[in-house]
Amino acid sequence: MATVQVGVVKETARGERRVALTPDSVPRLRDAGAEVMVESGAGASAWFPDEDYAQAGATIVDADALYAKSDVLLCVGQPPPERLRSGQTVIGLLAPLLNAR
């Protein structure tokens, strides 16, 4: 069975300071058999530097690698639809009534 790749997206919405996963949750996902990738800078505005994620066991990657390799994307807001690929699962607060794309 292949390992699930979980990616944490850096939020781009103006004023958004939240991040979908904190460093203390990384070991729980890893213990469940997932590999965790965090987009560089994803937690910075929520006061979680990349180093905290790396120490917790996540791999820090750029946006291109995150969207290309992730089976599951964790986000707060809607990720850019043009970055998504078939078969990916998106978990987040997508606000479908506000984002009618």
N, C-alpha and C positions, 0 to 999 in steps of 0.2 A: 504494500500500500504506500502510495506517495505521500510525502509530508506536505501538509497544507501550509501555504505561504500567506501570512497575514501581514497586510501593509497598513501603516498609520499615515494618513494624509495630512499634509500641512495645509491648514485652512487659509483661503485667500480672500474671503469676504471682508469688506471694509469693517473695521471695528471688532472683528471676531477674535477673541482671546482664548477660547477654549481649545482643548485638544481631545481627541476621541479615546485616547488610552494614556494612562499615567505609567511612569516607570515601575511602580510597585505591582502592576498587573502583568507585566511581561513574563515573570517566572511562572505564573499560573498558566498562561497560554503555552509556554515552552513545556511545562510538565504534562500538558494535555497532548503534546506531540507536534505542536505547530512551530514553525520558524517565524520569527517576528522581524519585520523590516520597518524602520521609521524613516520617513522622509526628513532629510536634514533640515533642522530648524522647526520641525513640527510642534514641539513643545515650548519653544522659546518665549512666546507671548504669555504662556501660562506658568512661567518660571520653572520649566523643566528643560535643562540644557541637554544637548545630544549625549554628553558624557554620562548622564544619569541613565539614559536608555541603554547605552552600550554596556555600562556596568551591570545592568539588570539582565543582559543577555540578548539584546536586540542588535541588529545590524543597521547601521546608518547608511542610507542610500540616497541618490538623487531622484528627482521626480520621474525621469525616464525609466529607471530601473524599477521603481516602485510600481508604476502602472503596468509595466511589461511583465513582471514576475508574480504579482500578487494574485492569489486565488480569491482572497477576501480583502476588501478595503474597509477600514474603519474610518469614519469621518463624522464631523458635526454637521456641516452643511453639504449641499449637493456638490459632488466633484464634477469637474468639466466633462460633459458627456462625450466629447470628442476624444478624451483620454481613455475611456473605458473600452474593454474588449469583450467579445462574446464569452460567456461562461463565468465572468467575475460576479461575485456577490458583494453588494454594497450594504453596509450596516451603518446607519446614522440617522440623524434627525433631519430628514429630507424635506419637510414642510411642503408637501405636494400642492396645497392650496395656494402657496405663495410662489411656487416654482412650477408653473404649468407647462413645462417643456415637453 
